[in-house]
Amino acid sequence: MNKLDLHNVSHENASIIIDDFIISNFLNLPIEIITGNSVDMQSILRSIIKKHRLRMVPTHANNLGSYIINNKL
């Protein structure tokens, strides 16, 4: 599974990086995107996921800083 780690990525650049990563891996879903504990970064991710009509779930119930992105069911 391809992963994108957003640690050390600015909020200003995050939207472009996330969008490009999703587009380039759209045929290889699921993917993992690591936001860390940043609520702002998670919000940016959610808005892009919604735009692409995808689904995101935490990788683990105790880790809300890493998400699996997949097609909607």
DSSP file (Angstrom, degrees, kcal/mol; ACC not computed):
  #  RESIDUE AA STRUCTURE BP1 BP2  ACC     N-H-->O    O-->H-N    N-H-->O    O-->H-N    TCO  KAPPA ALPHA  PHI   PSI    X-CA   Y-CA   Z-CA
    1    1 A M              0   0    0      0, 0.0     2,-0.2     0, 0.0    30,-0.2   0.000 360.0 360.0 360.0 132.3    0.0    0.0    0.0
    2    2 A N        -     0   0    0     28,-0.5    30,-2.6    26,-0.3     2,-0.4  -0.518 360.0-158.4 -76.1 143.7    1.3    3.4   -0.9
    3    3 A K  E     -a   32   0A   0     28,-0.2     2,-0.5    -2,-0.2    30,-0.2  -0.938  15.2-161.0-127.6 146.1    1.7    5.9    1.9
    4    4 A L  E     -a   33   0A   0     28,-2.2    30,-3.3    -2,-0.4     2,-0.6  -0.990   9.5-160.8-124.2 120.8    1.9    9.6    2.2
    5    5 A D  E     -a   34   0A   0     -2,-0.5    30,-0.1    28,-0.2    61,-0.1  -0.906   4.8-170.6-103.8 117.8    3.4   11.1    5.4
    6    6 A L    >   +     0   0    0     28,-2.8     3,-2.0    -2,-0.6    29,-0.1   0.327  40.9 128.5 -93.6   7.3    2.4   14.7    5.9
    7    7 A H  T 3  S+     0   0    0      1,-0.3     3,-0.1    27,-0.2    -2,-0.1  -0.423  80.5  15.8 -60.1 138.7    4.7   15.4    8.8
    8    8 A N  T 3  S+     0   0    0      1,-0.3     2,-0.5    -2,-0.1    -1,-0.3   0.594  97.6 124.3  68.9  14.0    6.8   18.5    8.0
    9    9 A V    <   -     0   0    0     -3,-2.0    -1,-0.3     2,-0.0     2,-0.1  -0.892  62.5-123.4-100.8 133.2    4.4   19.6    5.2
   10   10 A S     >  -     0   0    0     -2,-0.5     4,-1.5     1,-0.1     3,-0.4  -0.370  15.9-120.8 -72.1 153.8    2.9   23.0    5.6
   11   11 A H  H  > S+     0   0    0      1,-0.2     4,-0.8     2,-0.2    -1,-0.1   0.842 113.7  59.8 -61.2 -32.7   -0.9   23.4    5.6
   12   12 A E  H  4 S+     0   0    0      1,-0.2     4,-0.3     2,-0.1    -1,-0.2   0.863 113.1  35.9 -64.6 -36.4   -0.5   25.7    2.5
   13   13 A N  H  > S+     0   0    0     -3,-0.4     4,-2.2     1,-0.1    -1,-0.2   0.629  97.7  83.9 -90.9 -15.3    1.1   22.9    0.5
   14   14 A A  H  X S+     0   0    0     -4,-1.5     4,-3.1     1,-0.2     5,-0.3   0.886  85.0  54.8 -60.1 -43.7   -0.9   20.0    2.0
   15   15 A S  H  X S+     0   0    0     -4,-0.8     4,-2.4     1,-0.2    -1,-0.2   0.924 112.0  43.3 -57.9 -46.5   -3.9   20.4   -0.3
   16   16 A I  H  > S+     0   0    0     -4,-0.3     4,-2.5     2,-0.2    -1,-0.2   0.919 115.9  47.9 -66.2 -44.0   -1.9   20.1   -3.5
   17   17 A I  H  X S+     0   0    0     -4,-2.2     4,-2.2     2,-0.2    -2,-0.2   0.926 114.5  45.4 -65.1 -45.5    0.3   17.3   -2.2
   18   18 A I  H  X S+     0   0    0     -4,-3.1     4,-2.6    -5,-0.2     5,-0.2   0.942 113.9  49.1 -63.3 -47.5   -2.7   15.2   -1.0
   19   19 A D  H  X S+     0   0    0     -4,-2.4     4,-2.5    -5,-0.3     5,-0.2   0.923 112.7  47.1 -59.6 -46.5   -4.7   15.9   -4.2
   20   20 A D  H  X S+     0   0    0     -4,-2.5     4,-2.5    -5,-0.2    -1,-0.2   0.894 111.9  51.2 -61.9 -40.5   -1.8   14.9   -6.4
   21   21 A F  H  X S+     0   0    0     -4,-2.2     4,-1.2    -5,-0.2    -2,-0.2   0.919 111.7  46.5 -65.0 -43.9   -1.1   11.7   -4.3
   22   22 A I  H  < S+     0   0    0     -4,-2.6     4,-0.4     2,-0.2     3,-0.4   0.935 113.9  47.9 -64.2 -46.3   -4.8   10.6   -4.5
   23   23 A I  H >< S+     0   0    0     -4,-2.5     3,-0.9     1,-0.2     4,-0.3   0.920 112.4  48.4 -61.7 -44.1   -5.0   11.3   -8.3
   24   24 A S  H 3< S+     0   0    0     -4,-2.5    -1,-0.2     1,-0.2    -2,-0.2   0.711 121.3  36.6 -71.8 -18.1   -1.7    9.4   -9.0
   25   25 A N  T >< S+     0   0    0     -4,-1.2     3,-2.0    -3,-0.4    -1,-0.2   0.226  80.0 113.8-114.9  13.1   -2.8    6.4   -6.9
   26   26 A F  G X  S+     0   0    0     -3,-0.9     3,-0.7    -4,-0.4    -2,-0.1   0.835  81.8  45.7 -57.8 -35.7   -6.5    6.4   -7.7
   27   27 A L  G 3  S+     0   0    0     -4,-0.3    -1,-0.3     1,-0.2    -2,-0.1   0.502 110.8  56.5 -85.0  -3.4   -6.2    3.0   -9.5
   28   28 A N  G <  S-     0   0    0     -3,-2.0   -26,-0.3   -26,-0.0    -1,-0.2   0.054  89.4-179.1-114.9  23.3   -4.1    1.6   -6.7
   29   29 A L    <   +     0   0    0     -3,-0.7     2,-0.1   -28,-0.1    41,-0.1  -0.374  47.8  67.7 -65.6 147.1   -6.5    2.2   -3.7
   30   30 A P        +     0   0    0      0, 0.0   -28,-0.5     0, 0.0     2,-0.3   0.429  66.0 166.1 -82.9 160.3   -6.4    1.7   -0.8
   31   31 A I  E     - B   0  69A   0     38,-1.7    38,-3.1   -30,-0.2     2,-0.4  -0.867  29.5-127.5-130.1 165.5   -3.7    4.1    0.2
   32   32 A E  E     -aB   3  68A   0    -30,-2.6   -28,-2.2    -2,-0.3     2,-0.5  -0.967  16.8-169.5-119.3 134.7   -2.6    5.4    3.6
   33   33 A I  E     -aB   4  67A   0     34,-2.6    34,-2.6    -2,-0.4     2,-0.7  -0.988   9.4-154.2-125.1 124.2   -2.3    9.1    4.5
   34   34 A I  E     +aB   5  66A   0    -30,-3.3   -28,-2.8    -2,-0.5    32,-0.2  -0.862  21.6 166.3-101.7 115.0   -0.6   10.1    7.7
   35   35 A T    >   -     0   0    0     30,-1.5     3,-0.7    -2,-0.7    31,-0.2   0.637  32.7-145.2 -98.6 -18.6   -1.7   13.5    9.0
   36   36 A G  T 3   -     0   0    0     29,-2.4    -1,-0.3     1,-0.2     6,-0.0  -0.436  54.2 -46.0  74.4-162.5   -0.3   13.2   12.5
   37   37 A N  T 3  S+     0   0    0     -2,-0.1     2,-0.6     4,-0.0    -1,-0.2   0.332  95.4 126.8 -88.1   7.8   -2.3   14.9   15.3
   38   38 A S    <>  -     0   0    0     -3,-0.7     4,-2.2     1,-0.2     5,-0.2  -0.546  44.3-163.7 -72.8 114.0   -3.0   18.1   13.4
   39   39 A V  H  > S+     0   0    0     -2,-0.6     4,-2.0     1,-0.2    -1,-0.2   0.866  92.0  54.2 -63.6 -36.3   -6.7   18.8   13.4
   40   40 A D  H  > S+     0   0    0      2,-0.2     4,-2.2     1,-0.2    -1,-0.2   0.915 108.3  48.1 -64.3 -42.6   -6.1   21.3   10.6
   41   41 A M  H  > S+     0   0    0      1,-0.2     4,-2.4     2,-0.2    -2,-0.2   0.888 110.8  51.5 -65.4 -39.1   -4.3   18.7    8.5
   42   42 A Q  H  X S+     0   0    0     -4,-2.2     4,-2.5     2,-0.2    -1,-0.2   0.876 109.2  51.0 -64.7 -37.1   -7.1   16.2    9.1
   43   43 A S  H  X S+     0   0    0     -4,-2.0     4,-2.1     2,-0.2    -2,-0.2   0.900 109.2  50.1 -66.1 -42.0   -9.7   18.8    8.0
   44   44 A I  H  X S+     0   0    0     -4,-2.2     4,-1.7     2,-0.2    -2,-0.2   0.933 111.8  48.8 -60.3 -46.4   -7.8   19.4    4.8
   45   45 A L  H  X S+     0   0    0     -4,-2.4     4,-2.6     1,-0.2     5,-0.2   0.925 109.1  52.7 -60.2 -46.1   -7.6   15.7    4.1
   46   46 A R  H  X S+     0   0    0     -4,-2.5     4,-2.4     1,-0.2    -1,-0.2   0.896 107.6  51.2 -58.5 -41.8  -11.4   15.3    4.8
   47   47 A S  H  X S+     0   0    0     -4,-2.1     4,-1.8     1,-0.2    -1,-0.2   0.884 112.5  45.5 -65.8 -37.2  -12.3   18.0    2.3
   48   48 A I  H  X S+     0   0    0     -4,-1.7     4,-1.9     2,-0.2    -2,-0.2   0.890 111.2  52.5 -72.7 -39.1  -10.2   16.5   -0.4
   49   49 A I  H  <>S+     0   0    0     -4,-2.6     5,-2.4     1,-0.2     4,-0.4   0.914 110.0  49.5 -60.1 -43.1  -11.6   13.0    0.3
   50   50 A K  H ><5S+     0   0    0     -4,-2.4     3,-1.1    -5,-0.2    -1,-0.2   0.905 107.6  54.3 -62.8 -42.1  -15.1   14.4    0.0
   51   51 A K  H 3<5S+     0   0    0     -4,-1.8    -1,-0.2     1,-0.3    -2,-0.2   0.879 112.5  42.9 -59.8 -39.4  -14.2   16.1   -3.3
   52   52 A H  T 3<5S-     0   0    0     -4,-1.9    -1,-0.3    -5,-0.1    -2,-0.2   0.430 111.2-122.6 -88.3   0.4  -13.0   12.8   -4.7
   53   53 A R  T < 5 +     0   0    0     -3,-1.1    19,-0.7    -4,-0.4    -3,-0.2   0.919  64.5 139.2  58.0  47.3  -16.0   10.9   -3.2
   54   54 A L  E   < -C   71   0A   0     -5,-2.4     2,-0.4    17,-0.2    17,-0.2  -0.512  49.8-119.0-110.5-179.3  -13.8    8.5   -1.3
   55   55 A R  E     -C   70   0A   0     15,-3.0    15,-2.5    -2,-0.2     2,-0.4  -0.958  19.6-164.4-124.6 140.7  -13.9    7.1    2.1
   56   56 A M  E     +C   69   0A   0     -2,-0.4    13,-0.2    13,-0.2    11,-0.0  -0.993   9.5 174.4-128.2 135.6  -11.4    7.5    5.0
   57   57 A V  E     -C   68   0A   0     11,-1.9    11,-3.2    -2,-0.4    -2,-0.0  -0.986  38.7-100.0-134.5 145.7  -11.1    5.4    8.1
   58   58 A P  E     -C   67   0A   0      0, 0.0     9,-0.3     0, 0.0     6,-0.1  -0.320  26.0-128.5 -61.8 147.3   -8.4    5.5   10.8
   59   59 A T  E    S+     0   0A   0      7,-2.6     2,-0.3     4,-0.4     8,-0.1   0.786  93.9   6.6 -66.8 -25.6   -5.8    2.8   10.6
   60   60 A H  E >  S-C   63   0A   0      3,-0.8     3,-2.1     6,-0.4    -1,-0.2  -0.982  75.0-117.8-155.2 146.5   -6.5    1.9   14.2
   61   61 A A  T 3  S+     0   0    0     -2,-0.3     3,-0.1     1,-0.3    -1,-0.1   0.780 117.7  47.0 -58.0 -27.3   -9.1    3.1   16.7
   62   62 A N  T 3  S+     0   0    0      1,-0.2     2,-0.5    -3,-0.0    -1,-0.3   0.380 104.5  67.1 -95.4   3.2   -6.3    4.4   18.9
   63   63 A N  E X   + C   0  60A   0     -3,-2.1    -3,-0.8     3,-0.1     3,-0.7  -0.826  48.2 165.4-128.5  93.2   -4.5    6.2   16.1
   64   64 A L  E 3   +     0   0A   0     -2,-0.5    -1,-0.1     1,-0.2     3,-0.1   0.086  68.7  73.7 -93.9  24.0   -6.5    9.1   14.6
   65   65 A G  E 3  S+     0   0A   0      1,-0.1   -29,-2.4   -30,-0.1   -30,-1.5   0.236  90.8  57.6-116.4  11.5   -3.4   10.5   12.8
   66   66 A S  E <   -B   34   0A   0     -3,-0.7    -7,-2.6   -32,-0.2    -6,-0.4  -0.983  66.2-170.0-145.9 129.7   -3.3    7.9   10.1
   67   67 A Y  E     -BC  33  58A   0    -34,-2.6   -34,-2.6    -2,-0.3     2,-0.5  -0.938  20.4-139.5-129.8 143.3   -6.0    7.0    7.6
   68   68 A I  E     -BC  32  57A   0    -11,-3.2   -11,-1.9    -2,-0.4     2,-0.5  -0.871  23.2-154.1 -95.5 129.2   -6.8    4.4    5.0
   69   69 A I  E     +BC  31  56A   0    -38,-3.1   -38,-1.7    -2,-0.5     2,-0.3  -0.906  26.3 152.3-109.0 129.7   -8.4    5.9    1.9
   70   70 A N  E     - C   0  55A   0    -15,-2.5   -15,-3.0    -2,-0.5     3,-0.1  -0.908  47.5 -75.6-147.1 170.8  -10.6    3.7   -0.3
   71   71 A N  E     - C   0  54A   0     -2,-0.3   -17,-0.2   -17,-0.2     2,-0.1  -0.363  56.7 -99.8 -66.0 150.6  -13.5    3.8   -2.7
   72   72 A K              0   0    0    -19,-0.7    -1,-0.1     1,-0.1   -17,-0.1  -0.439 360.0 360.0 -67.8 148.9  -16.9    4.4   -1.2
   73   73 A L              0   0    0     -2,-0.1    -1,-0.1    -3,-0.1    -2,-0.0   0.444 360.0 360.0 -84.6 360.0  -18.9    1.2   -0.8
